[in-house]
Amino acid sequence: MTQTAASLGASAQAEICEALNQAVAETAVTTMLAQNFHWNVTGMAFGPLHEMFQTIYEELFVAQDDLAERVKALKGYADGTLAGMVERSKVQEAPNSADMSAEDMVAALVEANEILASTLSGAGDIAAAHGDKLTEDLCVERGRSHEKTAWLLRAHIS
């Protein structure tokens, strides 16, 4: 049976919110990763990568808001603390982007987007198991976006 945020039981809401908070955390860390690389990329590909990294972090900023707002619609708590997001995230911050080549930056963002696609796929599966098509759809849409971003980034280094 298809459920809405209001009709889901408390345990279903909590399980879905937990999965979405994982996606929010990884999206936030990836946002900052892309912004860090935007600020610090150098070399012959500076122009296009600087622009691409900005496009990525601007799109991710909107995405994390959409995910967090879905948590709130499901009566959950959207953990917006930086420390909490960094601790929870499977996406890792760059230790020192000053020492990274442009290719390493791109590779790090490929990995981050692949992690996010996987996390969102899992969150979508959890939502689907509870009949929450709206959350499932959001996760599918976001996951598809991350797979495309990973592909576009991979094209720069293959």
Steps between C-alpha positions, in 0.01 A plus 500: 500500500631846413572712805539872554725658760200544729373143463828319566545345841759639741746212451481531120552876525800451727660240272453714190624813680814317611575405139427854381721653769783280371439646154485854639832452678673360192350771282626771736852356511502464121378860468795625702738269315392651169520853637846433644615373161338798326711731716823304466516340155798607289659400172414494132142385569438773759223680307270210419559321832454818704165550325399133525580482871286811558210351306529184710506672840214735410284207387590300811409787731145491362494119518596486866217741577250284308612190690492672840156644430376149423634390839295779658189403299542152649501655851871428545794704619732621224849496653654823374817503707825496306665270753207259485499494123876447469487223760206324334611538138663222301636776275829622641630855502818569303787502749686782325378613161812717458691177442245351256525505124196596295472133400499393867226754573287366216560142617396592855176649370436192285529285812279735703227496236515121473462471878205738491332309218530181703374662821202649319422169331489336842287780645262461207474127568411570864237753396357256244478225760277731705291612202642854507508569128574871542821437693587214267458733201718768659772242567483360147521849349795597721676167444466537125651849523800369695561218254494751215736735683740212570494406130565860389788532746645162401512621139756761609746241628450195278 
